[in-house]
Structure formats: structure tokens, C-alpha cells
């Protein structure tokens, strides 16, 4: 049972570099999300998607872009990385079919921008 | 605006004792859901328990129960018979009926269980 898989698990970037984080889910969930976790802040929503081809901004979207070309994949892009984007990134997916919007999380990606 | 408040940055409990982790929430929605997640030192987010706003009974999942007091807007997690493996960060989260599964998280409570 793969669930939600994030790639990569760790990454170090130099300021100004770009990268894409990949999230893949095999549960046929409609909704997918990208969160970032910073010490003492809990998880904050960056962007989310309610279906293939649709995306929307969350709480902290600046500096990030996303795409959902296929239902099972949700990509998070950093065009020009900044040290303030050093964080742990979590992807999650959910469905309303269970009636409770339970989110299933990936393992997280630890990103350091130097 | 902070929608989920966890006032206890850290809690300590002795093994086999019960512990309550506090969570209060703020929403004007009639339909919402409350979650607790556990994050051990390995980093993954583990779902523990869910309470819907229309559920009349408090949710229970094994050693976990959710003390839901709707009028006070609180959703405290009770862990009975604590184990060393319960040491972790615990997050309270809410999904509002109007927000399509988007979770709002509190800042977490670090629980330490000692022998």
C-alpha cells in the first residue's frame, strides 16, 4: 500500500536555484495539498487542488507554484529558492467519500536552502 | 487568524498514566471536523482520531478518545495508559465545511512519556 509518496525525501539547494517536488497518490483521491512545517508553527497550507487541472492558493503561496496535470500527481515548484523556504514539506490527499475528509500524508521532504 | 489553539507546548506524563492534550478551535461553520495527528521523531504524520461536529458521541480509537465540548469549542485528546512510544508531537487540526478538506493545524504539543 503506497498511499502518498513524495520525491525526494531530502534536498539541499543554493539560493536562486529551482526545483520541483513530486507527490503521487494511488488512492484515487480528488483533493491534494502541499503544506510546509516550520518549528513552532504547525503545518501551513501552501497550495491545494480539488481536481485534475485545478489549483488554488492556501495560506502561504508566495514563492511557490503548483500543477496537477494528472489526478494522481501534484507538483510543487520553487522557481528561485530562498533561505526562508527551508522547511519540511508535506503532501497530503483526501476524499469526501469517507464523509470526514481525512487527509493522508506523505513522508515529508526536508529542504534546506543555503 | 489562528483557528486552532494548542496552549501546551510540552507535556510530561509517566508511563501507564492518562494524559489530556488541549485543543480549542474557532469557526462559525455549523459543519466541521476535528482531527488529531501524531508526529513521532521520524517525521511522518499519523492520523489518530476524528470527531465530526454533528457526532453526538465522543470519538474513541483504542487508547485515544476525544473529549468534544461543542459549546466550549474544545476538542481535547485523552490518551489512556500512556506508553513510551507515545512520546511525539501531537497536532490538533480542523476541516471546515466550506473548505473542501483543507486542514487548519494548531502549533502542536510535544508529549514526553517517562518510565
Interface residues (C-beta under 8 A of the other chain):
Chain A: X31 X33 X35 X40 X41 X42 X43 X44 X45 X48 X50 X58 X88 X90 X92 X94 X95 X96 X99 X100 X101 X102 X103 X104 X105 X107 X108 X110
Chain B: X4 X33 X35 X37 X43 X44 X45 X47 X50 X52 X91 X93 X95 X100 X101 X102 X103 X104 X105 X106 X107 X108
